[in-house]
Amino acid sequence: MSEEWVTMQEAANRLKVNRNKISRLASRGAIKSRENPLDARVRLVDLIEIRALFEKYGSRLGDDEDE
């Protein structure tokens, strides 16, 4: 399986969603994330994995009921 690791912000920009949505998915374990070797404060996510999830479940994936 291919991987394209980008920052959460970059993934959010490319998918036109809020960065918090990407962060929620990662913290819930719905998507893989890893530490950025260049900056430990920034987490990286696999854009290809997230795109596949959004294609399967739609962009509302990860939304909280109270939003």
Secondary structure, DSSP 8 states (H G I E B T S, - for coil): ----EEEHHHHHHHHTS-HHHHHHHHHTTSS-EEEETTEEEEEEEEHHHHHHHHHHH-TTTT--TT-
